[in-house]
Amino acid sequence: MPTVLRAKLIVTGDSTVGKSALAQVFHSDGSHFPKNYTMTTGCELCVKSVNIPETQDCVELFMYDSAGKEVFSELVQKYWDHPSLVMLVYDVTNETSFSSCSKWLERVRKMAPSPDCKISGALVANKIDLDQRRVISPKQGKEFAMNNGLEYFEVSSKEMQEVEAPFYYLAGEFYKSYNEDLDIFKSLV
């Protein structure tokens, strides 16, 4: 019998890094890229099922696309209670958005059910199509990800390059973690 798991994914980072575009492109299977910019003022929720390869199981990702403006941070964090996963997004052409990643990651981790609770995460370097304007190197991104227990991905929401990869990775990590916890529980019984 197939298992359907539900995971709360917090998509966060500074304003204008492309969080909403990333979530919308993934949610629509690449058929929708938002042409006009509208600032997210709270959290927008998208839900998408991700099939786990070589199983009949799937993970339903409840993606909380969060506003990146500081003025909305208190409102946004009300939606972040008990996160399962985190996707930290920055713009490769914007030094400030990369520097802010530590702040966003700390905020999400504070919302975990307990201090020892591990939240799997991905660091996503967006807007790689703007290579000539790039100021954050892949090496910098990989180092930050490694130092913070995250997996590193490079994407372009606009060009729909590699958009699915971080979402599939996170769904897989959640599924793996669930099964590890299940095995521990079974061994106790």
Backbone as numpy.savetxt, mean C-alpha at the origin, in Angstrom:
# Nx Ny Nz CAx CAy CAz Cx Cy Cz
-12.77 -26.37 -0.18 -13.61 -25.19 -0.18 -12.72 -23.94 -0.18
-12.91 -23.03 -1.12 -12.06 -21.82 -1.19 -12.20 -20.94 0.05
-11.10 -20.34 0.42 -11.08 -19.42 1.55 -11.02 -18.00 1.02
-11.83 -17.12 1.60 -11.79 -15.69 1.26 -11.35 -14.95 2.51
-10.20 -14.30 2.42 -9.67 -13.53 3.54 -9.87 -12.05 3.25
-10.07 -11.28 4.30 -10.26 -9.84 4.14 -9.12 -9.09 4.81
-8.47 -8.21 4.07 -7.33 -7.47 4.58 -7.56 -5.97 4.44
-7.21 -5.25 5.48 -7.32 -3.79 5.48 -5.96 -3.22 5.06
-5.94 -2.62 3.88 -4.72 -2.05 3.30 -4.79 -0.53 3.38
-3.84 0.06 4.10 -3.74 1.51 4.18 -2.80 1.99 3.09
-3.30 2.81 2.17 -2.49 3.40 1.10 -2.21 4.84 1.53
-0.94 5.13 1.82 -0.62 6.43 2.40 0.65 7.03 1.80
0.84 8.31 2.08 1.97 9.08 1.59 1.52 10.53 1.43
2.45 11.37 1.04 2.14 12.79 0.87 1.10 13.03 -0.22
0.55 14.20 -0.19 -0.40 14.66 -1.20 0.28 14.70 -2.57
-0.44 14.38 -3.60 -0.04 14.42 -5.02 1.02 13.39 -5.44
1.25 12.35 -4.64 2.22 11.34 -5.05 1.60 10.29 -5.98
0.26 10.29 -6.07 -0.42 9.36 -6.98 -1.06 8.18 -6.29
-1.39 8.31 -5.02 -2.03 7.21 -4.28 -3.38 6.84 -4.90
-4.21 7.85 -5.14 -5.55 7.60 -5.69 -5.45 7.01 -7.09
-4.56 7.54 -7.90 -4.39 7.02 -9.26 -3.95 5.56 -9.21
-3.02 5.26 -8.34 -2.52 3.89 -8.18 -3.65 2.94 -7.79
-4.41 3.32 -6.78 -5.52 2.49 -6.31 -6.59 2.33 -7.39
-6.91 3.42 -8.09 -7.96 3.37 -9.10 -7.54 2.56 -10.33
-6.28 2.69 -10.74 -5.80 1.91 -11.88 -5.84 0.42 -11.54
-5.39 0.08 -10.34 -5.42 -1.33 -9.92 -6.86 -1.83 -9.80
-7.71 -1.05 -9.16 -9.10 -1.44 -8.94 -9.85 -1.67 -10.25
-9.52 -0.87 -11.26 -10.22 -0.97 -12.56 -9.49 -1.86 -13.56
-8.48 -2.60 -13.10 -7.67 -3.46 -13.99 -7.06 -2.67 -15.14
-6.67 -1.44 -14.87 -6.00 -0.62 -15.87 -6.92 0.09 -16.84
-8.23 -0.01 -16.63 -9.13 0.64 -17.57 -9.45 2.08 -17.19
-9.01 2.51 -16.00 -9.33 3.87 -15.58 -8.12 4.55 -14.95
-7.68 5.63 -15.56 -6.69 6.51 -14.96 -7.34 7.87 -14.80
-7.38 8.40 -13.56 -8.05 9.69 -13.36 -7.33 10.81 -14.10
-7.99 11.41 -15.07 -7.38 12.46 -15.89 -7.30 13.81 -15.16
-8.28 14.06 -14.30 -8.29 15.32 -13.55 -7.92 15.05 -12.11
-7.13 15.95 -11.55 -6.71 15.79 -10.16 -7.78 16.35 -9.23
-8.24 15.51 -8.33 -9.11 15.98 -7.25 -8.51 15.48 -5.95
-8.27 16.39 -5.04 -7.62 16.05 -3.79 -8.53 15.19 -2.92
-7.96 14.11 -2.40 -8.67 13.27 -1.44 -8.69 14.01 -0.12
-9.87 14.12 0.49 -9.99 14.90 1.72 -10.19 14.03 2.96
-10.31 12.76 2.80 -10.46 11.84 3.93 -9.89 10.52 3.52
-10.71 9.51 3.47 -10.33 8.20 2.96 -11.34 7.77 1.92
-10.85 7.20 0.84 -11.72 6.59 -0.14 -11.47 5.10 -0.09
-12.54 4.34 -0.09 -12.43 2.90 0.04 -12.71 2.22 -1.30
-11.79 1.36 -1.70 -11.96 0.50 -2.87 -11.77 -0.94 -2.39
-12.52 -1.84 -2.95 -12.38 -3.25 -2.59 -12.12 -4.05 -3.86
-11.12 -4.92 -3.78 -10.83 -5.78 -4.93 -10.31 -7.12 -4.43
-10.81 -8.18 -5.05 -10.36 -9.53 -4.70 -9.12 -9.87 -5.52
-8.16 -10.49 -4.84 -6.92 -10.94 -5.49 -6.83 -12.44 -5.31
-6.82 -13.17 -6.42 -6.69 -14.62 -6.36 -5.26 -14.99 -6.00
-5.13 -15.98 -5.13 -3.81 -16.45 -4.71 -3.41 -17.58 -5.65
-2.26 -17.42 -6.33 -1.82 -18.43 -7.30 -1.72 -19.83 -6.67
-2.06 -20.83 -7.47 -1.96 -22.24 -7.10 -2.89 -22.63 -5.96
-3.92 -21.82 -5.72 -4.95 -22.15 -4.73 -6.28 -21.72 -5.32
-7.35 -22.04 -4.61 -8.67 -21.53 -4.99 -9.03 -20.36 -4.09
-8.10 -19.94 -3.26 -8.34 -18.90 -2.26 -8.12 -17.50 -2.83
-8.68 -16.53 -2.13 -8.45 -15.14 -2.53 -8.40 -14.25 -1.29
-7.80 -13.10 -1.48 -7.74 -12.07 -0.45 -8.50 -10.87 -0.97
-9.49 -10.44 -0.22 -10.21 -9.22 -0.55 -9.46 -8.06 0.08
-8.91 -7.21 -0.76 -8.19 -6.04 -0.27 -9.17 -4.88 -0.09
-9.32 -4.43 1.14 -10.08 -3.22 1.43 -9.05 -2.10 1.46
-8.96 -1.36 0.35 -7.91 -0.35 0.17 -8.40 1.00 0.65
-7.79 1.49 1.72 -8.12 2.80 2.27 -7.14 3.81 1.68
-7.58 4.49 0.65 -6.78 5.52 -0.02 -6.91 6.79 0.82
-5.81 7.18 1.45 -5.85 8.23 2.46 -5.34 9.57 1.96
-5.96 10.64 2.43 -5.53 12.00 2.11 -4.10 12.20 2.60
-3.31 12.92 1.83 -1.92 13.15 2.19 -1.64 14.51 2.80
-2.62 15.38 2.83 -2.45 16.71 3.43 -2.48 16.58 4.95
-1.55 17.26 5.60 -1.44 17.22 7.05 -2.73 17.65 7.74
-3.45 18.59 7.15 -4.68 19.10 7.75 -5.73 17.98 7.93
-5.65 16.92 7.14 -6.60 15.82 7.22 -6.09 14.63 8.04
-4.88 14.73 8.60 -4.26 13.56 9.23 -5.06 12.99 10.39
-5.65 13.84 11.20 -6.44 13.35 12.33 -7.68 12.60 11.84
-8.35 13.15 10.85 -9.54 12.51 10.27 -9.17 11.16 9.65
-8.09 11.15 8.88 -7.66 9.95 8.17 -7.35 8.82 9.13
-6.67 9.13 10.24 -6.26 8.08 11.15 -7.43 7.38 11.83
-8.59 7.99 11.82 -9.79 7.33 12.36 -10.16 6.10 11.53
-9.78 6.09 10.27 -10.07 4.96 9.39 -9.00 3.87 9.45
-7.88 4.17 10.09 -6.72 3.29 10.06 -6.69 2.24 11.14
-7.66 2.18 12.01 -7.64 1.26 13.13 -7.44 -0.19 12.68
-6.50 -0.88 13.30 -6.20 -2.29 13.04 -5.87 -2.59 11.57
-4.86 -1.95 11.03 -4.49 -2.23 9.63 -3.85 -3.61 9.50
-4.06 -4.23 8.36 -3.43 -5.52 8.05 -2.16 -5.31 7.23
-2.21 -4.30 6.34 -1.14 -4.06 5.38 -0.96 -2.56 5.18
0.23 -2.18 4.73 0.46 -0.76 4.43 1.18 -0.64 3.08
0.73 0.32 2.30 1.40 0.68 1.05 1.79 2.15 1.18
3.08 2.37 1.22 3.66 3.70 1.38 4.09 4.18 0.00
3.51 5.28 -0.47 3.75 5.75 -1.83 4.48 7.08 -1.80
5.49 7.21 -2.66 6.15 8.51 -2.84 6.36 8.76 -4.32
6.60 10.03 -4.64 6.83 10.50 -6.01 8.34 10.59 -6.23
8.86 9.87 -7.23 10.31 9.84 -7.45 10.89 11.21 -7.84
10.02 12.17 -8.18 10.49 13.51 -8.55 10.38 14.50 -7.39
10.00 14.01 -6.21 9.72 14.90 -5.09 10.44 14.42 -3.83
11.52 15.10 -3.48 12.34 14.75 -2.31 11.53 14.75 -1.02
10.65 15.74 -0.86 9.85 15.85 0.37 8.95 14.64 0.55
8.35 14.17 -0.53 7.45 13.01 -0.42 8.20 11.77 0.05
9.46 11.65 -0.36 10.29 10.52 0.09 10.68 10.70 1.55
11.07 11.90 1.93 11.46 12.18 3.32 10.30 11.94 4.29
9.08 12.15 3.84 7.90 11.98 4.69 7.53 10.52 4.93
8.11 9.61 4.19 7.72 8.20 4.31 7.87 7.68 5.73
8.91 8.08 6.44 9.10 7.63 7.82 7.92 8.03 8.69
7.49 9.27 8.55 6.35 9.79 9.33 5.09 8.97 9.06
4.79 8.73 7.79 3.57 8.00 7.43 3.63 6.56 7.94
4.78 5.94 7.81 4.94 4.55 8.25 4.76 4.45 9.77
5.33 5.37 10.50 5.20 5.38 11.95 3.73 5.54 12.36
3.01 6.42 11.68 1.60 6.63 11.99 0.77 5.37 11.78
1.02 4.67 10.68 0.26 3.44 10.42 0.62 2.37 11.45
1.89 2.22 11.73 2.31 1.18 12.69 1.76 1.44 14.09
1.53 2.69 14.44 0.93 3.01 15.74 -0.50 2.52 15.84
-1.14 2.29 14.70 -2.54 1.87 14.67 -2.70 0.35 14.74
-1.58 -0.37 14.80 -1.64 -1.83 14.90 -2.31 -2.24 16.20
-2.93 -3.42 16.23 -3.62 -3.86 17.44 -2.70 -3.98 18.66
-1.42 -4.29 18.42 -0.46 -4.36 19.51 0.93 -4.01 18.98
1.84 -3.58 19.85 3.18 -3.17 19.39 3.97 -4.28 18.70
3.70 -5.55 19.06 4.45 -6.65 18.45 3.78 -7.20 17.19
2.68 -6.60 16.78 1.96 -7.02 15.59 2.72 -6.55 14.33
3.03 -7.51 13.46 3.76 -7.17 12.24 2.76 -6.80 11.14
2.97 -5.65 10.55 2.14 -5.22 9.42 3.01 -5.30 8.17
2.68 -6.20 7.27 3.45 -6.30 6.03 3.25 -5.04 5.21
4.31 -4.64 4.50 4.19 -3.41 3.75 5.01 -3.35 2.49
4.67 -2.38 1.67 5.37 -2.13 0.41 5.68 -0.64 0.31
6.87 -0.34 -0.14 7.26 1.02 -0.46 7.16 1.14 -1.98
6.35 2.10 -2.44 6.07 2.21 -3.87 6.59 3.55 -4.39
7.56 3.45 -5.30 8.11 4.63 -5.98 7.25 4.86 -7.22
6.46 5.92 -7.20 5.53 6.20 -8.30 6.10 7.27 -9.23
5.53 7.35 -10.41 5.87 8.33 -11.45 7.24 8.06 -12.09
7.57 6.78 -12.26 8.85 6.45 -12.89 8.88 6.82 -14.36
7.72 7.17 -14.92 7.67 7.65 -16.30 8.32 9.02 -16.43
8.52 9.72 -15.32 9.16 11.05 -15.32 10.65 10.92 -15.00
11.30 9.97 -15.64 12.69 9.63 -15.34 13.64 10.82 -15.44
13.42 11.72 -16.41 14.31 12.87 -16.58 14.22 13.85 -15.41
13.13 13.78 -14.62 12.96 14.68 -13.46 13.20 13.97 -12.13
13.61 12.73 -12.22 13.78 11.90 -11.02 14.86 12.46 -10.10
14.55 12.51 -8.80 15.53 12.96 -7.80 15.82 11.89 -6.74
14.97 10.88 -6.64 15.18 9.79 -5.69 15.58 8.55 -6.48
16.78 8.05 -6.23 17.29 6.91 -6.97 16.66 5.61 -6.47
16.65 4.58 -7.31 16.16 3.28 -6.86 16.95 2.78 -5.63
18.23 3.07 -5.60 19.07 2.65 -4.47 18.56 3.25 -3.16
18.20 4.54 -3.17 17.67 5.19 -1.97 16.37 4.53 -1.53
15.50 4.27 -2.48 14.23 3.62 -2.17 14.42 2.23 -1.61
15.29 1.44 -2.24 15.55 0.07 -1.77 16.14 0.07 -0.37
17.04 1.01 -0.09 17.64 1.09 1.25 16.59 1.42 2.30
15.73 2.40 2.01 14.68 2.75 2.96 13.77 1.55 3.20
13.38 0.87 2.13 12.49 -0.29 2.26 13.15 -1.37 3.11
14.39 -1.70 2.81 15.10 -2.74 3.54 15.22 -2.38 5.03
15.56 -1.14 5.32 15.74 -0.70 6.71 14.43 -0.66 7.50
13.31 -0.67 6.80 12.01 -0.58 7.47 11.13 -1.82 7.28
11.72 -2.90 6.80 10.99 -4.14 6.65 9.90 -4.11 5.59
10.15 -3.35 4.53 9.17 -3.22 3.43 9.74 -3.84 2.16
8.87 -4.16 1.25 9.27 -4.60 -0.08 9.21 -3.38 -1.00
10.16 -3.28 -1.93 10.28 -2.10 -2.79 9.72 -2.37 -4.18
8.95 -1.39 -4.69 8.37 -1.48 -6.04 8.49 -0.14 -6.73
8.67 -0.19 -8.05 8.65 1.02 -8.88 7.49 0.89 -9.86
6.67 1.95 -9.94 5.48 1.91 -10.78 5.27 3.25 -11.48
4.43 3.21 -12.49 3.90 4.43 -13.09 2.40 4.22 -13.25
1.64 4.92 -12.43 0.17 4.82 -12.54 -0.28 5.32 -13.90
0.31 6.43 -14.33 -0.09 7.05 -15.60 0.13 6.11 -16.79
1.27 5.44 -16.81 1.60 4.53 -17.91 1.15 3.09 -17.62
0.55 2.90 -16.44 0.06 1.59 -15.99 1.17 0.55 -16.01
2.35 0.95 -15.56 3.51 0.06 -15.48 3.61 -0.53 -14.09
3.60 -1.85 -14.01 3.84 -2.60 -12.77 2.89 -2.25 -11.63
1.74 -1.66 -11.92 0.80 -1.22 -10.89 0.31 -2.39 -10.04
0.10 -3.55 -10.64 -0.45 -4.69 -9.90 0.53 -5.29 -8.92
1.83 -5.20 -9.21 2.86 -5.92 -8.44 2.79 -5.68 -6.93
2.75 -4.44 -6.44 2.71 -4.28 -4.98 1.43 -4.81 -4.35
0.31 -4.71 -5.05 -0.95 -5.21 -4.51 -0.94 -6.73 -4.42
-0.45 -7.39 -5.49 -0.37 -8.85 -5.48 0.62 -9.33 -4.41
1.71 -8.61 -4.27 2.69 -8.97 -3.23 2.03 -8.90 -1.85
1.35 -7.79 -1.56 0.74 -7.61 -0.24 -0.35 -8.64 0.03
-1.15 -8.95 -0.97 -2.18 -9.99 -0.81 -1.52 -11.34 -0.49
-0.44 -11.64 -1.19 0.30 -12.88 -0.95 0.90 -12.93 0.45
1.44 -11.81 0.89 2.01 -11.75 2.24 0.94 -11.95 3.30
-0.22 -11.34 3.10 -1.31 -11.49 4.05 -1.76 -12.95 4.11
-1.88 -13.56 2.95 -2.30 -14.97 2.87 -1.28 -15.86 3.57
-0.01 -15.61 3.32 1.06 -16.40 3.94 1.03 -16.23 5.47
0.88 -15.01 5.93 0.83 -14.73 7.36 -0.38 -15.41 8.01
-1.51 -15.36 7.34 -2.72 -16.02 7.84 -2.47 -17.51 8.03
-1.87 -18.15 7.03 -1.61 -19.59 7.10 -0.59 -19.94 8.17
0.41 -19.08 8.37 1.38 -19.31 9.45 0.68 -19.23 10.80
-0.19 -18.24 10.98 -0.94 -18.11 12.23 -1.86 -19.31 12.44
-2.48 -19.78 11.36 -3.37 -20.93 11.42 -2.59 -22.18 11.85
-1.40 -22.37 11.30 -0.56 -23.51 11.68 -0.18 -23.46 13.15
0.14 -22.27 13.65 0.47 -22.11 15.07 -0.73 -22.47 15.91
-1.89 -21.96 15.53 -3.12 -22.25 16.27 -3.40 -23.75 16.29
-3.27 -24.41 15.15 -3.52 -25.86 15.07 -2.56 -26.63 15.95
-1.30 -26.18 16.03 -0.32 -26.89 16.85 -0.62 -26.76 18.34
-1.37 -25.73 18.74 -1.72 -25.53 20.14 -2.91 -26.38 20.56
-3.72 -26.79 19.58 -4.96 -27.52 19.88 -4.69 -28.99 20.11
